[in-house]
Amino acid sequence: MGSFPFGPGDFRVEFTEEQEVFRRTVERFAEESLRPRVREVEAADSLPRDLLEAAASLGLTGVGIPQDYGGQGGGFKELALMSEEISRVLPAFATVLLVNRLFVDPLMLFGTEEQRRRYLPPIASGEAFAAHANTEPGAGSDVAGISTRAERSGSGWVINGRKMFISSADRARFFIVSARTSPPEPGRRWWGLTTFIVERDAPGLSVGRRIEVMGLMGERPHEVILENVEVPDSSVVGRVGEGFKVVVTTYDYSRILVAAQAVGIAQGALEAALSYSVQRQAFGKPIAHFEGVSFRLAEMLGEVSAARLLTYWAAGMAESRNPNFVLAASIAKYYATEVAVRVARDAITIHGGAGVDRDALVERYLRDAMITTIYEGANDVQRLTIAKSLLRALSAPGGPSIERSPRRSLSPAERYD
Ligand SMILES: Cc1cc2nc3c(=O)[nH]c(=O)nc-3n(C[C@H](O)[C@H](O)[C@H](O)COP(=O)(O)OP(=O)(O)OC[C@H]3O[C@@H](n4cnc5c(N)ncnc54)[C@H](O)[C@@H]3O)c2cc1C
């Protein structure tokens, strides 16, 4: 079967000189502006506004947004590098930029020109932040199971419902909201959802309870409540009834950036463990001189490197619009986030008691890494996507190959429904 399900040509990871210059710029920002504030963010559990302004003035809020809409341009490789370098120091900060993508991508992929012109420039400049309100108390992975409703009213819609775990809700000016506009049809549960743009000051939209999740201190998700929120027809993103496709396709792309976030967390944990292991003395020598510690460090590096390669590979595939990028993104997401958990746990082990002392800022890597295994599609749902693609490719006419599959990638409905 050769390299089934991918061809050897699919495995390419290349960066330009400009991309490396960009990576170093973000690394410098993370080291010089974010690193000195990590302790403050962890203690206050909030992201200082001036840091977001500093990122905006460097152009980081505009990365991945075309220049026509006020952005810096760049694609998924730049976004992945940015997510990784920021997360190596302060992962919660990367979450804010990633969540902007959950608004930007639906508009870029499905929105109208008018929507892009109105909403993307203020996000690119950092003047406004965005949020993505899909998850509900009763439905997360099961996107088709949401119960928020939007009903026709004159030339617009009235939305009612409650959203849960919405990142950046407290700072967002614009929200993407998913709602059911018609009941699910037999055999087509996914049909009948619609995505809307809702502005923060729309009467009836309120930000509710702050949810005290275990990690990503500084970026707390909130509940978002929609009570008779009226929106015009022009706020529909994509086609009425096809919101499932908008939501799920958006995650196909953004989950690469969560993989990159996990690579950054793992890299940060590895570097902390390495530097501690050469300073800490036990039994008369640095603990790095014990084989048990040095072999652990070697394996941490191996796993971080593999996760990084998978992530860059998925980002490259997304950028070249290779239809198999969806599969690559799921592989990168589950693998990189689980590497981050393992490497963070090993970093704690290498630090001994200091590893669980919150003051040492090491245990935070594990708390942050755990969240990456859940959001943007829980890892078992990634395994489901991978398994379905694999089994379908195996049964392709003419033998096992994604190339010979009737369509090259599974549709969102085939993957989740
Ligand atoms: C910090 C944080 C920030 C978040 N930010 C946002 C946001 O900005 N916007 C937003 O809309 N949502 C957000 N979420 C929600 C997040 O996307 C969901 O938590 C996630 O998709 C999982 O959904 P759930 O929590 O309802 O878990 P469930 O869907 O109930 O799943 C629970 C577990 O069941 C298993 N499972 C479920 N379905 C399957 C299946 N088909 N096959 C195999 N196993 C399965 C998995 O192990 C899964 O972990 C955020 C969550 C967190 C923790």
Ligand as a Chemical Component Dictionary entry (heavy atoms), coordinates in Angstrom:
data_LIG
# 
_chem_comp.id                   LIG 
_chem_comp.type                 NON-POLYMER 
_chem_comp.pdbx_formal_charge   0 
_chem_comp.three_letter_code    LIG 
# 
loop_
_chem_comp_atom.comp_id 
_chem_comp_atom.atom_id 
_chem_comp_atom.alt_atom_id 
_chem_comp_atom.type_symbol 
_chem_comp_atom.charge 
_chem_comp_atom.model_Cartn_x 
_chem_comp_atom.model_Cartn_y 
_chem_comp_atom.model_Cartn_z 
_chem_comp_atom.pdbx_ordinal 
LIG C1  C1  C 0 -11.312 26.704 27.538 1  
LIG C2  C2  C 0 -12.341 26.397 26.507 2  
LIG C3  C3  C 0 -12.621 27.343 25.523 3  
LIG C4  C4  C 0 -13.615 27.080 24.569 4  
LIG N1  N1  N 0 -13.900 28.057 23.640 5  
LIG C5  C5  C 0 -14.966 27.869 22.801 6  
LIG C6  C6  C 0 -15.393 28.928 21.925 7  
LIG O1  O1  O 0 -14.775 30.000 21.852 8  
LIG N2  N2  N 0 -16.494 28.725 21.163 9  
LIG C7  C7  C 0 -17.211 27.547 21.194 10 
LIG O2  O2  O 0 -18.208 27.443 20.481 11 
LIG N3  N3  N 0 -16.812 26.530 22.002 12 
LIG C8  C8  C 0 -15.722 26.661 22.807 13 
LIG N4  N4  N 0 -15.321 25.652 23.651 14 
LIG C9  C9  C 0 -16.087 24.402 23.679 15 
LIG C10 C10 C 0 -15.345 23.243 23.071 16 
LIG O3  O3  O 0 -15.223 23.393 21.679 17 
LIG C11 C11 C 0 -16.096 21.975 23.474 18 
LIG O4  O4  O 0 -15.901 21.821 24.886 19 
LIG C12 C12 C 0 -15.609 20.755 22.736 20 
LIG O5  O5  O 0 -15.972 20.817 21.377 21 
LIG C13 C13 C 0 -16.204 19.466 23.322 22 
LIG O6  O6  O 0 -17.577 19.590 23.459 23 
LIG P1  P1  P 0 -18.270 19.239 24.869 24 
LIG O7  O7  O 0 -17.543 19.945 25.943 25 
LIG O8  O8  O 0 -19.725 19.484 24.732 26 
LIG O9  O9  O 0 -18.001 17.703 25.064 27 
LIG P2  P2  P 0 -18.926 16.495 24.505 28 
LIG O10 O10 O 0 -19.287 16.753 23.095 29 
LIG O11 O11 O 0 -20.017 16.252 25.479 30 
LIG O12 O12 O 0 -17.882 15.319 24.565 31 
LIG C14 C14 C 0 -17.376 14.797 25.806 32 
LIG C15 C15 C 0 -16.418 13.675 25.479 33 
LIG O13 O13 O 0 -17.150 12.617 24.852 34 
LIG C16 C16 C 0 -16.369 12.010 23.840 35 
LIG N5  N5  N 0 -17.120 12.076 22.569 36 
LIG C17 C17 C 0 -18.126 12.918 22.218 37 
LIG N6  N6  N 0 -18.548 12.643 20.980 38 
LIG C18 C18 C 0 -17.806 11.592 20.524 39 
LIG C19 C19 C 0 -17.781 10.834 19.328 40 
LIG N7  N7  N 0 -18.609 11.115 18.305 41 
LIG N8  N8  N 0 -16.868 9.847  19.216 42 
LIG C20 C20 C 0 -16.013 9.569  20.231 43 
LIG N9  N9  N 0 -16.008 10.244 21.407 44 
LIG C21 C21 C 0 -16.881 11.237 21.549 45 
LIG C22 C22 C 0 -15.037 12.768 23.782 46 
LIG O14 O14 O 0 -14.075 12.071 24.536 47 
LIG C23 C23 C 0 -15.354 14.077 24.435 48 
LIG O15 O15 O 0 -14.210 14.625 25.044 49 
LIG C24 C24 C 0 -14.305 25.856 24.588 50 
LIG C25 C25 C 0 -13.997 24.897 25.560 51 
LIG C26 C26 C 0 -13.039 25.162 26.506 52 
LIG C27 C27 C 0 -12.742 24.117 27.534 53 
# 
loop_
_chem_comp_bond.comp_id 
_chem_comp_bond.atom_id_1 
_chem_comp_bond.atom_id_2 
_chem_comp_bond.value_order 
_chem_comp_bond.pdbx_ordinal 
LIG C1  C2  SING 1  
LIG C2  C3  SING 2  
LIG C2  C26 DOUB 3  
LIG C3  C4  DOUB 4  
LIG C4  N1  SING 5  
LIG C4  C24 SING 6  
LIG N1  C5  DOUB 7  
LIG C5  C6  SING 8  
LIG C5  C8  SING 9  
LIG C6  O1  DOUB 10 
LIG C6  N2  SING 11 
LIG N2  C7  SING 12 
LIG C7  O2  DOUB 13 
LIG C7  N3  SING 14 
LIG N3  C8  DOUB 15 
LIG C8  N4  SING 16 
LIG N4  C9  SING 17 
LIG N4  C24 SING 18 
LIG C9  C10 SING 19 
LIG C10 O3  SING 20 
LIG C10 C11 SING 21 
LIG C11 O4  SING 22 
LIG C11 C12 SING 23 
LIG C12 O5  SING 24 
LIG C12 C13 SING 25 
LIG C13 O6  SING 26 
LIG O6  P1  SING 27 
LIG P1  O7  DOUB 28 
LIG P1  O8  SING 29 
LIG P1  O9  SING 30 
LIG O9  P2  SING 31 
LIG P2  O10 DOUB 32 
LIG P2  O11 SING 33 
LIG P2  O12 SING 34 
LIG O12 C14 SING 35 
LIG C14 C15 SING 36 
LIG C15 O13 SING 37 
LIG C15 C23 SING 38 
LIG O13 C16 SING 39 
LIG C16 N5  SING 40 
LIG C16 C22 SING 41 
LIG N5  C17 SING 42 
LIG N5  C21 SING 43 
LIG C17 N6  DOUB 44 
LIG N6  C18 SING 45 
LIG C18 C19 SING 46 
LIG C18 C21 DOUB 47 
LIG C19 N7  SING 48 
LIG C19 N8  DOUB 49 
LIG N8  C20 SING 50 
LIG C20 N9  DOUB 51 
LIG N9  C21 SING 52 
LIG C22 O14 SING 53 
LIG C22 C23 SING 54 
LIG C23 O15 SING 55 
LIG C24 C25 DOUB 56 
LIG C25 C26 SING 57 
LIG C26 C27 SING 58 
# 
